Amino acid sequence: MAERFTADLLFIIIVLLVAALLGFLIGYYVARGRARRKIATLEEEKAALEDRVRKLDTELRKTEAEKTSLQGDIRRMDDEIASLKLTIDKLEKEERLLAETAAVKAEEAARPHAAADDLKAVLGIGPKISRLLMNRGISSWQALSETAPESIREILVTDGGERFRVHNPDSWPHQARLLREGRLDELKELQGKLER
């Protein structure tokens, strides 16, 4: 009986060892299958992520190219804005100049006492002296205002003769300047003093 017990015990141990070995092998292969499926899933995810990274790199390069292009456009636009500002400044200056010219012309047109650039409006200049001056190219108030009294005196004596030596042209350039600038009140005051 002791032999039977030992044989049965030995059989039970062998069966248990075989069952344990089979359990281990089944567990191993099941775990290995799960690990392979997990590896396959992770490799698919890795491939998808690598593909996404490649796409993002391509988009980044495109975005950088667009950024460079847009920066070039911004520089060109800044240059255009600066050019347009210069043009606007130039046009504003021209507009101011035209307005000033129009104002001067309107002022000249509004002078009631003499036609524009009539040298006879200067006290002391009559038709004969006016003709003498015009023959020498002094035909406007501006030209008269820029001529020295000594030069005027020389013209009078040289072209008109000794009888014109009595005329005093010292105030004529100043009177012409006042006429040219439209300062008629000052001109009247000056002419009033000269007539006394």
KOLDOPA-532254 format. One record per residue: residue number from 1; z, x, y of N, C-alpha, C in turn. Coordinates in nm, 3 decimals, m for minus. Layout:
DORO  pos     n_pz     n_px     n_py    ca_pz    ca_px    ca_py     c_pz     c_px     c_py
DORO  NUM        Z        X        Y        Z        X        Y        Z        X        Y
...
END
This chain:
DORO  pos     n_pz     n_px     n_py    ca_pz    ca_px    ca_py     c_pz     c_px     c_py
DORO    1    0.000    0.082   m0.116    0.000    0.000    0.000    0.000    0.088    0.124
DORO    2    0.064    0.193    0.113    0.062    0.285    0.224   m0.078    0.338    0.241
DORO    3   m0.151    0.349    0.137   m0.287    0.394    0.150   m0.373    0.287    0.214
DORO    4   m0.353    0.168    0.177   m0.428    0.057    0.234   m0.395    0.046    0.382
DORO    5   m0.274    0.057    0.415   m0.232    0.048    0.555   m0.297    0.160    0.633
DORO    6   m0.299    0.279    0.576   m0.358    0.392    0.644   m0.507    0.370    0.657
DORO    7   m0.574    0.319    0.555   m0.717    0.295    0.561   m0.748    0.187    0.663
DORO    8   m0.666    0.079    0.661   m0.688   m0.028    0.760   m0.663    0.023    0.900
DORO    9   m0.562    0.102    0.914   m0.530    0.156    1.046   m0.643    0.247    1.093
DORO   10   m0.692    0.327    1.000   m0.801    0.416    1.034   m0.925    0.335    1.072
DORO   11   m0.953    0.228    0.998   m1.067    0.142    1.028   m1.052    0.078    1.166
DORO   12   m0.931    0.031    1.193   m0.905   m0.033    1.323   m0.924    0.070    1.434
DORO   13   m0.879    0.189    1.416   m0.892    0.292    1.519   m1.038    0.325    1.540
DORO   14   m1.115    0.335    1.428   m1.256    0.367    1.440   m1.329    0.253    1.513
DORO   15   m1.297    0.128    1.475   m1.360    0.012    1.541   m1.324    0.012    1.688
DORO   16   m1.200    0.040    1.717   m1.158    0.044    1.858   m1.231    0.157    1.933
DORO   17   m1.244    0.272    1.867   m1.314    0.383    1.931   m1.461    0.347    1.951
DORO   18   m1.523    0.285    1.851   m1.664    0.244    1.865   m1.676    0.141    1.976
DORO   19   m1.582    0.043    1.979   m1.586   m0.062    2.083   m1.565    0.001    2.220
DORO   20   m1.473    0.096    2.228   m1.448    0.163    2.355   m1.570    0.242    2.397
DORO   21   m1.632    0.309    2.299   m1.752    0.388    2.331   m1.865    0.297    2.374
DORO   22   m1.883    0.186    2.303   m1.986    0.090    2.342   m1.956    0.032    2.480
DORO   23   m1.831    0.000    2.504   m1.792   m0.053    2.638   m1.820    0.048    2.748
DORO   24   m1.790    0.174    2.716   m1.815    0.278    2.816   m1.964    0.292    2.843
DORO   25   m2.044    0.295    2.733   m2.190    0.310    2.747   m2.250    0.191    2.821
DORO   26   m2.208    0.069    2.786   m2.259   m0.050    2.855   m2.221   m0.044    3.003
DORO   27   m2.097   m0.010    3.032   m2.049    0.001    3.171   m2.127    0.107    3.247
DORO   28   m2.153    0.219    3.176   m2.226    0.327    3.240   m2.367    0.283    3.278
DORO   29   m2.436    0.219    3.180   m2.574    0.177    3.207   m2.581    0.064    3.309
DORO   30   m2.485   m0.023    3.310   m2.481   m0.131    3.411   m2.458   m0.070    3.550
DORO   31   m2.362    0.023    3.557   m2.333    0.088    3.686   m2.455    0.170    3.731
DORO   32   m2.520    0.234    3.636   m2.638    0.315    3.670   m2.750    0.226    3.722
DORO   33   m2.769    0.111    3.660   m2.872    0.014    3.706   m2.840   m0.036    3.847
DORO   34   m2.712   m0.067    3.869   m2.672   m0.112    4.004   m2.695   m0.002    4.107
DORO   35   m2.661    0.122    4.069   m2.679    0.235    4.161   m2.827    0.255    4.191
DORO   36   m2.913    0.241    4.086   m3.057    0.256    4.110   m3.111    0.147    4.203
DORO   37   m3.063    0.023    4.179   m3.106   m0.086    4.270   m3.057   m0.061    4.412
DORO   38   m2.935   m0.012    4.425   m2.879    0.018    4.558   m2.960    0.130    4.624
DORO   39   m2.993    0.236    4.544   m3.073    0.347    4.596   m3.209    0.297    4.643
DORO   40   m3.273    0.210    4.560   m3.404    0.156    4.596   m3.393    0.076    4.726
DORO   41   m3.287   m0.006    4.737   m3.268   m0.086    4.860   m3.248    0.006    4.979
DORO   42   m3.165    0.109    4.964   m3.139    0.202    5.074   m3.266    0.281    5.112
DORO   43   m3.347    0.318    5.011   m3.472    0.388    5.042   m3.569    0.299    5.118
DORO   44   m3.573    0.169    5.081   m3.658    0.075    5.156   m3.609    0.062    5.300
DORO   45   m3.477    0.050    5.317   m3.420    0.041    5.453   m3.451    0.167    5.533
DORO   46   m3.438    0.285    5.463   m3.467    0.412    5.529   m3.613    0.418    5.573
DORO   47   m3.705    0.375    5.485   m3.848    0.376    5.519   m3.874    0.281    5.637
DORO   48   m3.810    0.165    5.636   m3.827    0.069    5.746   m3.775    0.128    5.877
DORO   49   m3.657    0.194    5.869   m3.601    0.255    5.990   m3.689    0.369    6.041
DORO   50   m3.744    0.452    5.950   m3.833    0.560    5.991   m3.958    0.504    6.057
DORO   51   m4.012    0.394    6.000   m4.129    0.330    6.060   m4.096    0.276    6.200
DORO   52   m3.979    0.217    6.213   m3.936    0.164    6.344   m3.920    0.278    6.446
DORO   53   m3.863    0.392    6.399   m3.847    0.508    6.487   m3.983    0.558    6.534
DORO   54   m4.082    0.563    6.440   m4.217    0.606    6.478   m4.277    0.512    6.583
DORO   55   m4.258    0.382    6.563   m4.310    0.284    6.659   m4.241    0.301    6.796
DORO   56   m4.109    0.321    6.792   m4.035    0.339    6.917   m4.078    0.467    6.988
DORO   57   m4.105    0.575    6.912   m4.154    0.699    6.972   m4.289    0.676    7.039
DORO   58   m4.377    0.602    6.970   m4.509    0.571    7.028   m4.492    0.490    7.157
DORO   59   m4.405    0.389    7.154   m4.380    0.307    7.273   m4.321    0.392    7.386
DORO   60   m4.231    0.484    7.349   m4.170    0.572    7.449   m4.276    0.660    7.515
DORO   61   m4.368    0.716    7.435   m4.475    0.798    7.493   m4.563    0.715    7.585
DORO   62   m4.595    0.592    7.543   m4.675    0.503    7.628   m4.600    0.471    7.758
DORO   63   m4.471    0.444    7.744   m4.390    0.412    7.862   m4.383    0.530    7.958
DORO   64   m4.368    0.652    7.902   m4.365    0.771    7.988   m4.499    0.792    8.058
DORO   65   m4.608    0.765    7.986   m4.742    0.777    8.047   m4.757    0.674    8.160
DORO   66   m4.711    0.551    8.135   m4.716    0.447    8.238   m4.629    0.485    8.357
DORO   67   m4.511    0.543    8.329   m4.421    0.585    8.436   m4.488    0.691    8.522
DORO   68   m4.553    0.789    8.459   m4.623    0.894    8.533   m4.735    0.834    8.617
DORO   69   m4.809    0.741    8.558   m4.918    0.675    8.631   m4.863    0.596    8.749
DORO   70   m4.753    0.523    8.726   m4.692    0.445    8.835   m4.637    0.535    8.945
DORO   71   m4.582    0.650    8.908   m4.534    0.744    9.010   m4.650    0.795    9.094
DORO   72   m4.765    0.821    9.030   m4.884    0.860    9.105   m4.929    0.750    9.199
DORO   73   m4.925    0.623    9.149   m4.960    0.509    9.234   m4.865    0.498    9.352
DORO   74   m4.736    0.520    9.328   m4.636    0.513    9.436   m4.665    0.620    9.541
DORO   75   m4.697    0.742    9.495   m4.729    0.849    9.591   m4.852    0.813    9.674
DORO   76   m4.956    0.759    9.606   m5.077    0.719    9.680   m5.044    0.610    9.781
DORO   77   m4.962    0.514    9.740   m4.924    0.405    9.831   m4.842    0.458    9.949
DORO   78   m4.752    0.553    9.921   m4.675    0.614   10.031   m4.767    0.683   10.130
DORO   79   m4.868    0.754   10.076   m4.966    0.820   10.164   m5.043    0.718   10.247
DORO   80   m5.083    0.607   10.181   m5.155    0.502   10.253   m5.067    0.440   10.361
DORO   81   m4.939    0.417   10.329   m4.846    0.359   10.427   m4.833    0.453   10.547
DORO   82   m4.818    0.583   10.520   m4.806    0.679   10.631   m4.932    0.679   10.715
DORO   83   m5.050    0.674   10.648   m5.177    0.671   10.721   m5.188    0.544   10.805
DORO   84   m5.147    0.431   10.747   m5.153    0.304   10.820   m5.056    0.304   10.939
DORO   85   m4.939    0.366   10.921   m4.845    0.375   11.033   m4.905    0.456   11.147
DORO   86   m4.971    0.567   11.112   m5.037    0.649   11.215   m5.146    0.569   11.286
DORO   87   m5.223    0.493   11.207   m5.329    0.411   11.266   m5.269    0.305   11.358
DORO   88   m5.158    0.243   11.314   m5.092    0.141   11.397   m5.042    0.203   11.526
DORO   89   m4.980    0.322   11.518   m4.933    0.390   11.638   m5.050    0.418   11.733
DORO   90   m5.160    0.466   11.676   m5.278    0.496   11.758   m5.329    0.369   11.825
DORO   91   m5.338    0.261   11.747   m5.387    0.135   11.804   m5.293    0.080   11.911
DORO   92   m5.162    0.095   11.888   m5.066    0.050   11.989   m5.080    0.130   12.118
DORO   93   m5.102    0.262   12.105   m5.123    0.344   12.225   m5.250    0.301   12.297
DORO   94   m5.357    0.277   12.219   m5.482    0.232   12.281   m5.462    0.097   12.350
DORO   95   m5.385    0.009   12.284   m5.360   m0.123   12.343   m5.282   m0.109   12.474
DORO   96   m5.180   m0.021   12.476   m5.104    0.001   12.600   m5.194    0.057   12.709
DORO   97   m5.280    0.152   12.671   m5.371    0.211   12.768   m5.467    0.106   12.823
DORO   98   m5.520    0.021   12.734   m5.609   m0.085   12.780   m5.536   m0.183   12.872
DORO   99   m5.411   m0.215   12.837   m5.332   m0.306   12.921   m5.307   m0.243   13.058
DORO  100   m5.274   m0.113   13.059   m5.251   m0.045   13.187   m5.378   m0.041   13.269
DORO  101   m5.492   m0.012   13.203   m5.620   m0.009   13.273   m5.653   m0.146   13.330
DORO  102   m5.630   m0.250   13.250   m5.656   m0.386   13.297   m5.566   m0.421   13.415
DORO  103   m5.440   m0.376   13.409   m5.347   m0.403   13.519   m5.393   m0.333   13.646
DORO  104   m5.438   m0.207   13.632   m5.486   m0.132   13.749   m5.608   m0.201   13.807
DORO  105   m5.701   m0.243   13.719   m5.821   m0.310   13.768   m5.786   m0.442   13.836
DORO  106   m5.691   m0.516   13.778   m5.650   m0.643   13.839   m5.586   m0.617   13.975
DORO  107   m5.508   m0.510   13.981   m5.443   m0.472   14.107   m5.546   m0.436   14.213
DORO  108   m5.647   m0.359   14.170   m5.752   m0.320   14.263   m5.831   m0.441   14.309
DORO  109   m5.855   m0.535   14.216   m5.931   m0.654   14.252   m5.852   m0.744   14.348
DORO  110   m5.719   m0.734   14.344   m5.635   m0.820   14.427   m5.613   m0.765   14.568
DORO  111   m5.664   m0.648   14.600   m5.644   m0.590   14.733   m5.723   m0.671   14.836
DORO  112   m5.656   m0.733   14.928   m5.724   m0.823   15.019   m5.791   m0.755   15.137
DORO  113   m5.743   m0.637   15.178   m5.786   m0.582   15.306   m5.912   m0.498   15.298
DORO  114   m5.953   m0.452   15.179   m6.072   m0.369   15.174   m6.134   m0.376   15.036
DORO  115   m6.263   m0.354   15.030   m6.330   m0.347   14.901   m6.282   m0.222   14.828
DORO  116   m6.291   m0.224   14.697   m6.243   m0.111   14.618   m6.311    0.018   14.664
DORO  117   m6.230    0.121   14.685   m6.275    0.255   14.723   m6.355    0.257   14.855
DORO  118   m6.327    0.164   14.942   m6.389    0.166   15.076   m6.312    0.266   15.161
DORO  119   m6.376    0.379   15.192   m6.308    0.486   15.267   m6.266    0.440   15.406
DORO  120   m6.333    0.336   15.458   m6.301    0.287   15.593   m6.165    0.217   15.597
DORO  121   m6.105    0.192   15.480   m5.972    0.133   15.476   m5.867    0.234   15.521
DORO  122   m5.902    0.361   15.523   m5.812    0.467   15.568   m5.820    0.471   15.721
DORO  123   m5.704    0.464   15.785   m5.698    0.468   15.931   m5.752    0.601   15.981
DORO  124   m5.854    0.595   16.071   m5.915    0.716   16.124   m6.053    0.741   16.069
DORO  125   m6.093    0.668   15.963   m6.227    0.684   15.906   m6.309    0.562   15.942
DORO  126   m6.419    0.589   16.009   m6.513    0.483   16.042   m6.638    0.498   15.960
DORO  127   m6.745    0.421   15.993   m6.868    0.425   15.914   m6.934    0.564   15.914
DORO  128   m6.934    0.634   16.025   m7.001    0.765   16.033   m6.927    0.869   15.949
DORO  129   m6.796    0.874   15.964   m6.716    0.971   15.885   m6.725    0.937   15.737
DORO  130   m6.721    0.808   15.707   m6.733    0.765   15.568   m6.864    0.815   15.509
DORO  131   m6.974    0.803   15.586   m7.104    0.851   15.539   m7.103    1.003   15.519
DORO  132   m7.042    1.077   15.614   m7.033    1.223   15.601   m6.960    1.263   15.472
DORO  133   m6.847    1.196   15.446   m6.768    1.227   15.325   m6.845    1.192   15.198
DORO  134   m6.910    1.077   15.200   m6.985    1.034   15.080   m7.100    1.129   15.052
DORO  135   m7.163    1.183   15.156   m7.271    1.279   15.137   m7.221    1.406   15.067
DORO  136   m7.093    1.436   15.079   m7.033    1.554   15.015   m6.967    1.518   14.881
DORO  137   m6.989    1.394   14.832   m6.936    1.353   14.701   m6.797    1.293   14.706
DORO  138   m6.743    1.273   14.825   m6.610    1.210   14.835   m6.636    1.062   14.862
DORO  139   m6.650    0.984   14.752   m6.687    0.844   14.767   m6.581    0.748   14.715
DORO  140   m6.465    0.800   14.673   m6.359    0.713   14.621   m6.225    0.755   14.680
DORO  141   m6.131    0.663   14.670   m5.996    0.694   14.719   m5.937    0.811   14.642
DORO  142   m5.967    0.815   14.512   m5.912    0.924   14.431   m5.966    1.058   14.479
DORO  143   m6.099    1.063   14.500   m6.158    1.189   14.545   m6.101    1.230   14.681
DORO  144   m6.083    1.131   14.770   m6.028    1.162   14.902   m5.883    1.208   14.891
DORO  145   m5.806    1.143   14.799   m5.663    1.180   14.785   m5.647    1.321   14.727
DORO  146   m5.749    1.371   14.660   m5.742    1.504   14.598   m5.806    1.613   14.685
DORO  147   m5.853    1.576   14.804   m5.918    1.672   14.893   m5.819    1.716   15.000
DORO  148   m5.812    1.845   15.024   m5.719    1.899   15.124   m5.768    1.864   15.265
DORO  149   m5.675    1.837   15.358   m5.714    1.805   15.495   m5.803    1.914   15.558
DORO  150   m5.779    2.041   15.528   m5.859    2.148   15.584   m6.005    2.136   15.539
DORO  151   m6.024    2.099   15.412   m6.159    2.082   15.359   m6.229    1.965   15.429
DORO  152   m6.153    1.857   15.452   m6.210    1.741   15.521   m6.250    1.780   15.664
DORO  153   m6.163    1.854   15.731   m6.190    1.899   15.869   m6.317    1.985   15.872
DORO  154   m6.333    2.073   15.774   m6.451    2.159   15.768   m6.578    2.076   15.748
DORO  155   m6.569    1.972   15.660   m6.684    1.883   15.638   m6.722    1.814   15.769
DORO  156   m6.620    1.764   15.840   m6.646    1.691   15.966   m6.719    1.780   16.065
DORO  157   m6.672    1.903   16.084   m6.730    1.991   16.184   m6.866    2.044   16.138
DORO  158   m6.875    2.083   16.010   m7.000    2.141   15.959   m7.111    2.036   15.955
DORO  159   m7.082    1.918   15.900   m7.186    1.816   15.881   m7.201    1.724   16.003
DORO  160   m7.091    1.701   16.073   m7.096    1.606   16.185   m7.112    1.672   16.320
DORO  161   m7.070    1.792   16.334   m7.081    1.862   16.462   m6.946    1.872   16.530
DORO  162   m6.947    1.937   16.643   m6.824    1.964   16.719   m6.754    1.837   16.767
DORO  163   m6.830    1.732   16.789   m6.767    1.610   16.841   m6.669    1.549   16.740
DORO  164   m6.678    1.585   16.611   m6.586    1.532   16.509   m6.459    1.616   16.497
DORO  165   m6.450    1.725   16.575   m6.333    1.812   16.568   m6.208    1.739   16.617
DORO  166   m6.221    1.636   16.696   m6.106    1.564   16.752   m6.033    1.480   16.648
DORO  167   m6.099    1.452   16.538   m6.037    1.368   16.433   m5.934    1.450   16.356
DORO  168   m5.823    1.381   16.321   m5.713    1.448   16.249   m5.704    1.391   16.106
DORO  169   m5.753    1.462   16.004   m5.754    1.412   15.866   m5.625    1.442   15.787
DORO  170   m5.518    1.485   15.854   m5.397    1.526   15.782   m5.339    1.414   15.695
DORO  171   m5.347    1.288   15.739   m5.285    1.177   15.663   m5.384    1.108   15.570
DORO  172   m5.513    1.141   15.579   m5.613    1.069   15.501   m5.593    1.081   15.349
DORO  173   m5.564    1.198   15.293   m5.540    1.204   15.147   m5.420    1.119   15.103
DORO  174   m5.316    1.119   15.187   m5.197    1.041   15.153   m5.228    0.891   15.159
DORO  175   m5.302    0.848   15.264   m5.339    0.707   15.274   m5.426    0.666   15.154
DORO  176   m5.520    0.754   15.116   m5.607    0.725   15.000   m5.526    0.712   14.872
DORO  177   m5.424    0.797   14.857   m5.337    0.789   14.739   m5.262    0.657   14.736
DORO  178   m5.210    0.614   14.851   m5.139    0.485   14.857   m5.234    0.371   14.824
DORO  179   m5.358    0.376   14.875   m5.457    0.273   14.841   m5.487    0.272   14.691
DORO  180   m5.509    0.391   14.637   m5.541    0.403   14.494   m5.429    0.347   14.407
DORO  181   m5.305    0.373   14.446   m5.191    0.328   14.366   m5.149    0.186   14.399
DORO  182   m5.215    0.125   14.497   m5.184   m0.014   14.530   m5.054   m0.031   14.606
DORO  183   m5.006    0.073   14.667   m4.879    0.068   14.742   m4.911    0.028   14.887
DORO  184   m4.953   m0.098   14.903   m5.005   m0.147   15.030   m4.898   m0.159   15.138
DORO  185   m4.777   m0.195   15.099   m4.669   m0.206   15.199   m4.642   m0.071   15.262
DORO  186   m4.638    0.034   15.179   m4.615    0.169   15.231   m4.731    0.212   15.319
DORO  187   m4.854    0.171   15.281   m4.972    0.206   15.360   m4.964    0.140   15.499
DORO  188   m4.929    0.012   15.501   m4.919   m0.059   15.630   m4.814    0.008   15.720
DORO  189   m4.702    0.044   15.657   m4.595    0.109   15.735   m4.643    0.243   15.790
DORO  190   m4.711    0.324   15.707   m4.763    0.453   15.752   m4.867    0.435   15.862
DORO  191   m4.959    0.341   15.843   m5.062    0.319   15.944   m5.002    0.268   16.074
DORO  192   m4.896    0.189   16.064   m4.827    0.142   16.186   m4.768    0.259   16.264
DORO  193   m4.710    0.357   16.191   m4.653    0.475   16.258   m4.764    0.559   16.321
DORO  194   m4.878    0.571   16.253   m4.988    0.653   16.303   m5.054    0.593   16.428
DORO  195   m5.055    0.461   16.437   m5.118    0.395   16.551   m5.035    0.405   16.678
DORO  196   m4.907    0.434   16.669   m4.819    0.442   16.787   m4.850    0.559   16.873
END
